[in-house]
Amino acid sequence: MENKIIDVRSDTVTQPTPEMRRAMAEAAVGDDVYGDDPTMNRLEELAARMVGKEAAMFTASGTMGNQVAIMTHTRRGDDVLCGKRSHVFVHEVGASAVLSGVTLNTIDSPDDILHPELIRAAVREQDIHCPPSTLLCIENALATGGVVDLEELAAIHDTARELGLKIHMDGARLFNAATALGVEAREIARYTDSVMFCLSKGLCAPVGSILAGSAEFIARARKNRKMVGGGMRQAGILAAAGIIALEKMTLRLGEDHANAAHLAHLLDAVPGVRVRRQSRPINMVFCTIDCSPQMTLSLPERMLARGIRINGISDGEFRFVTNHDVTREDVERLAAVLAELLKEEA
């Protein structure tokens, strides 16, 4: 495409497909707060079925889905275990403290997986001075790009049950994890009490996420969603895109994974670039780049001048995310442009 901007900042930057736009324009709608929007009802039934839960609920964002889940699982003063680099702790504006009045008990794991021994060590004692640990928040795929396999999830689940903890999964990229593991999403979600996944990360829907769990849990979660302003009216317009995201876009995520693997291979050949290896890579490539501080700070601007949008450095690494709108030729151009810029500086 002439004058195309290649955007690898995230898989949230994708445009709705033409089919999604048509479906949104033609969607049959009602008032979702009253529960009579037929397109939204269809999306929620489909979502629940795909993750093997009794019920599901649309939320405006993944953050809303996670926070409504925490509100629904906990009481004020509870202790919630989560990863030190997890999304609920790092990127959700301290919402758990503000909305739910809970403490986030962060676990520092080298691979970001909350292994059973780490969970046992983090649970608060049954002591009058300690808040009760009631909820474990896990991720799959991880915010840092990794994937937790089913055996590890089973061990985490069994440990949480033994300790009396509920399990909520931030599965923003749940279907990427399922693709990487070669399983259905329900095989991952079976180890949780609730799961959130995004329709707008990698699946091209313009807005929305899903929170799924038992029928009783979702009934309570609807009240909490309403409390935080998440009750929407003719929301079927958004649900129409979500249905296509689940029925069709989940099936093509392997293309994004393959493009990310190709990009990682190309970047490995660029002097000064070191790619971080993942055991089960999804659609993210993390790398460090040996260059001057000036180049590090100006790299996003220099790349954009060549038609490529990237984020700046974070925690010492650059992250490139492949998505529906990024082709094999695009990742090859990205690697070539980066190599040219680094060579110019040398």
Phi, psi and chi 1 to 4 in degrees:
 res  aa     phi    psi   chi1   chi2   chi3   chi4
   1 MET       -  129.9 -176.0 -176.1  -61.3      -
   2 GLU   -66.1  136.9 -172.6  176.3   -3.8      -
   3 ASN    60.8   25.1  -61.7  -37.8      -      -
   4 LYS   -69.2  136.7  174.3 -176.9  178.3 -179.7
   5 ILE   -95.0  122.5  -62.6  -67.0      -      -
   6 ILE   -85.8  119.0  -59.0  167.4      -      -
   7 ASP  -115.5  108.8 -163.5  -23.6      -      -
   8 VAL  -116.8   24.3  -68.3      -      -      -
   9 ARG   -66.1  -37.3  -67.7  173.2  -62.8  171.8
  10 SER  -166.3  171.4  178.5      -      -      -
  11 ASP   -94.3   13.3   45.8    9.3      -      -
  12 THR   -88.9   -7.2   62.7      -      -      -
  13 VAL   -91.0    1.3  -59.7      -      -      -
  14 THR   -64.9  151.4   50.7      -      -      -
  15 GLN   -91.1  145.6  -65.2  -70.6  -55.8      -
  16 PRO   -58.6  142.5  -18.3   29.6      -      -
  17 THR   -71.5  159.8   65.8      -      -      -
  18 PRO   -54.7  -37.9  -28.7   36.8      -      -
  19 GLU   -63.3  -39.9 -177.1 -178.2    9.0      -
  20 MET   -63.0  -44.0  -74.6 -179.7  174.7      -
  21 ARG   -61.5  -41.8  -66.2  176.9 -173.6  -87.8
  22 ARG   -64.9  -44.5  -71.1 -168.1  -61.8  -89.5
  23 ALA   -63.1  -38.4      -      -      -      -
  24 MET   -65.3  -40.2  -67.6  169.8   71.1      -
  25 ALA   -67.5  -30.0      -      -      -      -
  26 GLU  -104.9    4.8  -61.3  168.7    1.7      -
  27 ALA   -63.6  137.3      -      -      -      -
  28 ALA   -75.8  129.8      -      -      -      -
  29 VAL  -129.8  160.6  -62.5      -      -      -
  30 GLY  -144.7 -156.6      -      -      -      -
  31 ASP  -103.2  109.9 -171.0  -44.2      -      -
  32 ASP   -68.8  -28.3 -175.2   47.4      -      -
  33 VAL   -63.3  -33.7  172.5      -      -      -
  34 TYR   -80.9   -8.5  -76.0  111.1      -      -
  35 GLY    81.0   17.4      -      -      -      -
  36 ASP  -117.4   29.5   60.6   14.0      -      -
  37 ASP   -92.4  108.9 -172.7  -57.6      -      -
  38 PRO   -64.8  -34.3   23.7  -33.7      -      -
  39 THR   -72.4  -39.3  -51.9      -      -      -
  40 MET   -65.8  -41.8 -179.7   57.6   73.3      -
  41 ASN   -60.0  -39.2  -68.3  -17.9      -      -
  42 ARG   -66.1  -42.5 -179.0 -175.8  162.4 -158.8
  43 LEU   -60.9  -46.5  168.9   64.4      -      -
  44 GLU   -67.0  -37.0  -68.8  176.1  -18.1      -
  45 GLU   -65.7  -42.5  -69.6  164.5    5.3      -
  46 LEU   -62.5  -45.5  170.7   64.5      -      -
  47 ALA   -62.4  -45.6      -      -      -      -
  48 ALA   -59.9  -42.5      -      -      -      -
  49 ARG   -64.8  -40.7 -172.8  165.5   62.5 -109.4
  50 MET   -67.9  -26.8  -70.1 -178.1   72.5      -
  51 VAL  -107.6    8.1  -63.3      -      -      -
  52 GLY    69.7   31.4      -      -      -      -
  53 LYS  -112.6  161.8  -61.1  -61.9 -175.0 -174.2
  54 GLU   -69.4  -34.5  -70.2 -179.4  -16.6      -
  55 ALA  -150.5  162.5      -      -      -      -
  56 ALA  -147.5  160.2      -      -      -      -
  57 MET  -143.9  134.8  178.4 -176.9   72.8      -
  58 PHE   -76.7  136.8 -178.6   86.2      -      -
  59 THR  -127.2  159.3   62.4      -      -      -
  60 ALA   -68.1  -25.3      -      -      -      -
  61 SER  -156.4  168.6   67.5      -      -      -
  62 GLY   -66.1  -38.5      -      -      -      -
  63 THR   -60.7  -44.3  -66.3      -      -      -
  64 MET   -61.1  -41.9  179.2 -178.5  -76.9      -
  65 GLY   -62.0  -45.4      -      -      -      -
  66 ASN   -63.3  -44.8  -77.4  -25.2      -      -
  67 GLN   -71.5  -36.4  -66.9  -54.9  -39.0      -
  68 VAL   -65.1  -37.3  166.5      -      -      -
  69 ALA   -62.3  -46.5      -      -      -      -
  70 ILE   -62.0  -43.1  -68.8  171.1      -      -
  71 MET   -58.8  -39.1  -67.7  174.7   71.9      -
  72 THR   -77.6  -32.6  -53.0      -      -      -
  73 HIS   -81.7  -22.1  -80.6  -56.6      -      -
  74 THR  -121.0  170.4   63.5      -      -      -
  75 ARG  -118.6  158.8  -63.7 -175.9  -58.3  176.9
  76 ARG   -56.8  135.7  -63.2 -176.7   68.4   80.9
  77 GLY    94.1   -7.4      -      -      -      -
  78 ASP   -69.5  162.7  -78.7   -0.2      -      -
  79 ASP  -109.0  125.1 -177.3   63.4      -      -
  80 VAL  -114.9  123.3  176.4      -      -      -
  81 LEU   -87.2  137.3  -78.8   63.1      -      -
  82 CYS  -157.4  167.6   66.2      -      -      -
  83 GLY   -73.5  148.5      -      -      -      -
  84 LYS   -62.6  -29.0 -175.0  177.1 -179.7  179.6
  85 ARG  -108.4   17.3  -74.6  168.6  -73.1  -82.2
  86 SER   -72.9  156.3   65.6      -      -      -
  87 HIS   -63.0  -41.3 -162.2  -83.1      -      -
  88 VAL   -63.0  -26.7  -64.6      -      -      -
  89 PHE   -91.1  -43.3  177.7   63.4      -      -
  90 VAL   -86.6  -37.7  178.1      -      -      -
  91 HIS  -120.6   15.6  -65.7  -64.2      -      -
  92 GLU  -119.6   31.5  -61.4 -168.8    3.9      -
  93 VAL    58.2   27.9 -151.8      -      -      -
  94 GLY    67.7   23.9      -      -      -      -
  95 ALA   -63.3  -31.6      -      -      -      -
  96 SER   -61.9  -38.3  -60.1      -      -      -
  97 ALA   -71.1  -42.2      -      -      -      -
  98 VAL   -72.1  -46.6  175.6      -      -      -
  99 LEU   -86.8  -38.3  -61.3  175.3      -      -
 100 SER  -109.0  -14.1  -61.5      -      -      -
 101 GLY    64.9   33.2      -      -      -      -
 102 VAL  -109.0  161.5  -61.3      -      -      -
 103 THR   -98.3  142.6   57.6      -      -      -
 104 LEU   -98.5  115.3  -67.8 -177.2      -      -
 105 ASN   -95.9   98.6 -178.0  -10.0      -      -
 106 THR   -85.5  139.4   58.1      -      -      -
 107 ILE  -111.6  125.5  -60.7  172.4      -      -
 108 ASP   -95.1  104.8 -170.4    3.3      -      -
 109 SER  -112.9  130.8  170.9      -      -      -
 110 PRO   -55.1  -36.6  -25.7   35.0      -      -
 111 ASP  -103.8    9.0   61.0    4.0      -      -
 112 ASP    68.3    7.0  -64.6  -61.2      -      -
 113 ILE   -92.8  134.1  -63.2  174.0      -      -
 114 LEU   -86.9   81.7  -56.1 -171.5      -      -
 115 HIS   -64.8  152.6  -59.0  -75.7      -      -
 116 PRO   -50.9  -42.9  -31.8   38.0      -      -
 117 GLU   -65.4  -31.1   63.6  -86.1   14.9      -
 118 LEU   -72.6  -37.5  -61.7  177.4      -      -
 119 ILE   -64.3  -45.5  -62.4  169.8      -      -
 120 ARG   -58.7  -40.6  -67.9 -179.3 -170.0  -79.0
 121 ALA   -70.8  -25.6      -      -      -      -
 122 ALA   -90.3  -24.5      -      -      -      -
 123 VAL   -60.0  135.1  167.1      -      -      -
 124 ARG   -73.4  148.9  -57.7  -61.6  -68.3  -93.5
 125 GLU   -68.5  155.2  -63.8  178.5   15.6      -
 126 GLN   -79.5   78.8  -63.9  -67.1  -36.1      -
 127 ASP  -136.1  147.7 -175.9  -79.7      -      -
 128 ILE   -61.6  -22.5 -165.6  170.5      -      -
 129 HIS   -85.2  -10.0  -58.4   93.7      -      -
 130 CYS  -110.7  141.8  -60.4      -      -      -
 131 PRO   -72.0  151.3   28.3  -34.5      -      -
 132 PRO   -75.7  130.3   27.0  -34.2      -      -
 133 SER   -79.4  120.1  -63.5      -      -      -
 134 THR  -126.1  -19.8   59.5      -      -      -
 135 LEU  -139.0  139.4  177.7   64.3      -      -
 136 LEU  -114.5  121.9  174.6   66.2      -      -
 137 CYS  -102.9  118.1  -71.1      -      -      -
 138 ILE  -118.5  171.7   61.6  175.4      -      -
 139 GLU  -130.6  148.5  -62.6 -178.4  -23.9      -
 140 ASN  -166.7  113.2 -148.9   10.5      -      -
 141 ALA   -69.1  160.0      -      -      -      -
 142 LEU   -71.8  151.0  -61.2  166.9      -      -
 143 ALA   -60.1  -23.7      -      -      -      -
 144 THR   -91.8   10.5   49.8      -      -      -
 145 GLY    96.5   -5.8      -      -      -      -
 146 GLY   -88.2  176.0      -      -      -      -
 147 VAL  -130.7  138.8  172.6      -      -      -
 148 VAL   -96.8  126.1 -173.6      -      -      -
 149 ASP   -79.1  168.2   63.6   33.8      -      -
 150 LEU   -66.0  -36.0  -62.9 -176.1      -      -
 151 GLU   -62.8  -42.3  -67.2   76.7   11.6      -
 152 GLU   -67.3  -40.0 -169.7   71.4   47.7      -
 153 LEU   -61.5  -40.2  -74.4  173.5      -      -
 154 ALA   -62.6  -41.2      -      -      -      -
 155 ALA   -66.4  -40.2      -      -      -      -
 156 ILE   -63.1  -44.5  -67.8  168.6      -      -
 157 HIS   -59.2  -48.1  172.9  -89.2      -      -
 158 ASP   -63.8  -38.4  -68.6  -12.8      -      -
 159 THR   -66.0  -44.1  -58.4      -      -      -
 160 ALA   -61.3  -41.6      -      -      -      -
 161 ARG   -62.7  -43.1  -73.1  -69.0  178.6  -95.6
 162 GLU   -60.7  -35.5  177.3 -172.2  -25.1      -
 163 LEU   -91.5    0.4  -62.7  170.7      -      -
 164 GLY    76.7   26.1      -      -      -      -
 165 LEU   -98.9  136.4  -57.4  173.4      -      -
 166 LYS   -76.5  157.7  -65.5  -72.0 -171.6 -179.8
 167 ILE  -122.8  122.4  -59.1  174.6      -      -
 168 HIS  -112.5  133.5  170.2   67.1      -      -
 169 MET  -108.4  123.4  176.2  178.2  -74.4      -
 170 ASP   -80.9   96.8  175.6   -9.0      -      -
 171 GLY  -106.5   45.6      -      -      -      -
 172 ALA   -45.5  -43.5      -      -      -      -
 173 ARG  -112.5   47.7  -64.4 -178.5  176.0   87.8
 174 LEU   -56.5  -42.0  175.8   66.8      -      -
 175 PHE   -75.5  -24.7  -69.9   93.4      -      -
 176 ASN   -66.2  -42.3  -69.3   93.9      -      -
 177 ALA   -62.4  -43.6      -      -      -      -
 178 ALA   -62.3  -40.5      -      -      -      -
 179 THR   -63.2  -44.2  -61.8      -      -      -
 180 ALA   -64.0  -35.6      -      -      -      -
 181 LEU   -86.8  -13.1  -67.6  174.0      -      -
 182 GLY    71.6   34.0      -      -      -      -
 183 VAL  -130.3  168.3  -59.1      -      -      -
 184 GLU   -75.4  151.1  -62.7  -68.3  -29.1      -
 185 ALA   -58.6  -33.2      -      -      -      -
 186 ARG   -63.9  -25.5   63.5  174.0   58.4   88.9
 187 GLU   -69.8  -26.2  -67.9  -58.4  -49.3      -
 188 ILE   -82.2  -45.8  -63.6  173.7      -      -
 189 ALA   -68.5  -17.6      -      -      -      -
 190 ARG   -63.0  -20.4   65.9 -178.9  -66.9 -163.9
 191 TYR   -92.0   19.2  -62.8  107.9      -      -
 192 THR  -130.6  159.7   69.6      -      -      -
 193 ASP   -88.2  -31.7  -65.9  -69.8      -      -
 194 SER  -147.0  154.8   61.3      -      -      -
 195 VAL  -144.1  137.1   59.4      -      -      -
 196 MET  -111.7  139.2 -177.9  -77.5  -62.7      -
 197 PHE  -142.8  151.5   59.4   86.8      -      -
 198 CYS   -93.0  143.1  -67.3      -      -      -
 199 LEU   -94.5  -15.2  -57.5  170.0      -      -
 200 SER  -105.7    4.9   58.8      -      -      -
 201 LYS  -108.2  102.3  -79.7 -175.0  176.5  173.7
 202 GLY    84.8  -18.7      -      -      -      -
 203 LEU  -104.6    1.3  -56.8 -176.5      -      -
 204 CYS    76.7   -6.0  -67.8      -      -      -
 205 ALA   -64.8  144.6      -      -      -      -
 206 PRO   -74.5  -27.0   27.0  -35.1      -      -
 207 VAL  -149.8  141.0  176.7      -      -      -
 208 GLY   117.8  154.0      -      -      -      -
 209 SER  -139.6  172.2  -66.4      -      -      -
 210 ILE  -124.8  136.6  -65.4  -70.1      -      -
 211 LEU  -114.4  127.6  176.9   62.4      -      -
 212 ALA  -129.6  150.4      -      -      -      -
 213 GLY  -178.6 -155.5      -      -      -      -
 214 SER   -69.3  161.2   69.1      -      -      -
 215 ALA   -61.2  -40.5      -      -      -      -
 216 GLU   -65.7  -41.7 -175.6  -89.3  -21.1      -
 217 PHE   -62.2  -46.7  171.5   82.6      -      -
 218 ILE   -66.8  -34.8  -67.1  -62.4      -      -
 219 ALA   -60.3  -42.4      -      -      -      -
 220 ARG   -71.2  -36.2  -70.7 -171.6  -69.3  116.8
 221 ALA   -64.5  -32.1      -      -      -      -
 222 ARG   -61.7  -37.7  -74.5 -169.6 -173.3  -82.5
 223 LYS   -65.0  -42.4  -80.1 -174.8  176.5  -83.3
 224 ASN   -67.5  -37.4  -71.9  -31.3      -      -
 225 ARG   -61.3  -42.9 -175.9 -173.7   68.6  170.4
 226 LYS   -61.9  -39.8 -179.7   67.6  173.2  173.0
 227 MET   -60.5  -37.3 -173.9 -170.5  -54.8      -
 228 VAL   -94.0   14.1  -62.5      -      -      -
 229 GLY    85.5   20.4      -      -      -      -
 230 GLY   -95.9    4.7      -      -      -      -
 231 GLY   -78.6  119.4      -      -      -      -
 232 MET  -115.5  161.6  -70.3 -179.0  -81.9      -
 233 ARG   -92.9  -98.9  -58.1  -57.9  178.4  175.7
 234 GLN   -78.8   60.4  -73.3   69.1   45.2      -
 235 ALA   -75.1   -7.5      -      -      -      -
 236 GLY   -58.6  -24.5      -      -      -      -
 237 ILE   -60.0  -38.7  -67.8  173.0      -      -
 238 LEU   -78.7  -37.3  -59.9  175.6      -      -
 239 ALA   -63.0  -31.3      -      -      -      -
 240 ALA   -59.3  -41.1      -      -      -      -
 241 ALA   -69.9  -35.9      -      -      -      -
 242 GLY   -63.7  -35.7      -      -      -      -
 243 ILE   -63.2  -44.1  -69.8  168.9      -      -
 244 ILE   -66.2  -37.8  -66.1  169.7      -      -
 245 ALA   -56.9  -44.6      -      -      -      -
 246 LEU   -77.6  -40.6  -68.6 -178.0      -      -
 247 GLU   -75.9  -31.2  -70.1 -176.7  -23.7      -
 248 LYS  -121.7  -45.6  -63.2 -173.3  177.2 -178.6
 249 MET   -73.1  -24.9  -54.5  -50.7  -72.6      -
 250 THR   -64.7  -24.0   56.3      -      -      -
 251 LEU   -80.0  -13.2  -56.8  178.0      -      -
 252 ARG  -110.1    7.6   57.8  150.3  -53.0  -81.3
 253 LEU   -63.3  -24.9  -69.3  174.3      -      -
 254 GLY   -58.2  -29.8      -      -      -      -
 255 GLU   -63.8  -42.7  -63.1  176.3   30.9      -
 256 ASP   -64.7  -39.9  -63.6  -18.5      -      -
 257 HIS   -63.4  -42.3  -66.0 -162.8      -      -
 258 ALA   -65.1  -39.8      -      -      -      -
 259 ASN   -66.7  -37.3  -76.1  -23.3      -      -
 260 ALA   -65.3  -41.0      -      -      -      -
 261 ALA   -63.6  -39.2      -      -      -      -
 262 HIS   -65.3  -41.7 -174.5   53.7      -      -
 263 LEU   -62.5  -43.7  175.6   59.2      -      -
 264 ALA   -59.1  -41.2      -      -      -      -
 265 HIS   -63.2  -42.9  173.4   72.3      -      -
 266 LEU   -67.3  -41.4  -66.0  173.2      -      -
 267 LEU   -67.7  -30.1  -68.7  176.7      -      -
 268 ASP   -58.2  -27.6  -96.2  -21.6      -      -
 269 ALA   -88.6   -2.9      -      -      -      -
 270 VAL   -90.4  121.9  177.2      -      -      -
 271 PRO   -56.7  132.1  -25.3   35.3      -      -
 272 GLY    92.0   -6.8      -      -      -      -
 273 VAL  -105.9  129.6  177.4      -      -      -
 274 ARG  -123.0  117.1  -68.8 -168.0  -61.2  -85.0
 275 VAL   -87.4  133.3  174.5      -      -      -
 276 ARG   -80.1  126.7  170.1  153.8   60.5   88.9
 277 ARG   -83.4  138.5  -68.6  -60.7  173.6 -169.3
 278 GLN  -114.2  145.0  -56.6  -82.0   12.8      -
 279 SER   -67.7  -37.2   59.9      -      -      -
 280 ARG  -133.4   82.5  -72.7 -173.9  173.6   86.6
 281 PRO   -65.5  146.0   24.2  -33.5      -      -
 282 ILE  -109.6 -126.2   53.6  170.9      -      -
 283 ASN  -104.8   25.5   61.6  -35.2      -      -
 284 MET  -122.5  140.6  -60.4  179.2 -179.2      -
 285 VAL  -123.0  119.5  177.8      -      -      -
 286 PHE  -105.5  137.6  -66.8   83.2      -      -
 287 CYS  -152.4  155.7   64.6      -      -      -
 288 THR  -103.9  149.5   58.8      -      -      -
 289 ILE  -128.6  122.2  -59.3  176.2      -      -
 290 ASP   -81.5  103.7  -67.5  -27.5      -      -
 291 CYS  -156.8  174.7   57.5      -      -      -
 292 SER   -68.0  156.3   67.8      -      -      -
 293 PRO   -55.9  -36.4  -26.5   35.2      -      -
 294 GLN   -64.1  -44.0 -179.4 -177.9    3.8      -
 295 MET   -64.8  -41.9  170.1   63.1   87.9      -
 296 THR   -56.5  -45.7  -62.8      -      -      -
 297 LEU   -72.0  -33.5  -68.2  174.0      -      -
 298 SER   -93.8   -3.9   65.5      -      -      -
 299 LEU   -57.9  -44.9 -168.8   57.9      -      -
 300 PRO   -57.6  -40.7  -28.0   37.4      -      -
 301 GLU   -67.0  -41.2 -179.9 -177.5   -7.6      -
 302 ARG   -68.6  -38.4  -63.8 -172.2 -172.6 -160.7
 303 MET   -66.4  -40.3  -66.1  -72.8  -77.5      -
 304 LEU   -63.7  -34.3 -176.4   56.2      -      -
 305 ALA   -62.6  -22.5      -      -      -      -
 306 ARG   -99.4    9.4  -54.3  -76.6 -170.2  100.4
 307 GLY    90.7   20.8      -      -      -      -
 308 ILE  -130.3  124.8  -58.4  170.3      -      -
 309 ARG   -96.7  124.8  -79.4 -160.4  178.9   99.3
 310 ILE  -133.0  159.4   67.9  170.2      -      -
 311 ASN   -82.2  161.4  -80.0  -32.6      -      -
 312 GLY   -75.0  176.2      -      -      -      -
 313 ILE   -66.6  144.8 -166.1  168.9      -      -
 314 SER  -142.6  125.7  177.0      -      -      -
 315 ASP    52.8   36.7  -67.0  -31.9      -      -
 316 GLY    83.5    1.5      -      -      -      -
 317 GLU  -129.7  154.4  -68.2 -178.0  -50.0      -
 318 PHE   -99.0  146.2  -73.4   92.0      -      -
 319 ARG  -123.1  128.6 -175.8 -171.2   77.7  164.7
 320 PHE  -116.5  130.5  -53.6  127.8      -      -
 321 VAL  -120.3  119.2 -174.4      -      -      -
 322 THR   -81.9  156.1   55.1      -      -      -
 323 ASN  -160.5 -179.0   56.0   70.3      -      -
 324 HIS   -54.9  -32.9  176.1  -95.4      -      -
 325 ASP   -93.0    7.9  -62.2  -20.9      -      -
 326 VAL  -116.0  120.1  173.5      -      -      -
 327 THR   -94.6  173.6   65.6      -      -      -
 328 ARG   -59.9  -40.7  178.5   60.3   60.5   97.7
 329 GLU   -64.9  -33.9  -68.5   73.6   21.0      -
 330 ASP   -65.1  -43.9  -68.7  -22.3      -      -
 331 VAL   -69.4  -31.7  -59.7      -      -      -
 332 GLU   -66.3  -38.5  -69.6  174.7  -10.2      -
 333 ARG   -66.8  -40.9  172.5  151.3  178.1   75.9
 334 LEU   -56.5  -50.1 -172.4  160.5      -      -
 335 ALA   -62.3  -40.2      -      -      -      -
 336 ALA   -66.4  -42.8      -      -      -      -
 337 VAL   -65.8  -42.7  167.2      -      -      -
 338 LEU   -61.0  -44.1 -179.5   58.5      -      -
 339 ALA   -61.8  -40.1      -      -      -      -
 340 GLU   -63.6  -44.3  -70.5  171.0    9.1      -
 341 LEU   -64.3  -42.1  -70.3  174.5      -      -
 342 LEU   -67.3  -35.3  -64.8  177.5      -      -
 343 LYS   -68.0  -37.6 -175.2  175.3 -178.9 -179.4
 344 GLU   -63.4  -34.8  -71.1  173.3    4.7      -
 345 GLU   -76.3  -28.4 -168.2 -158.3   31.8      -
 346 ALA   -63.0      -      -      -      -      -
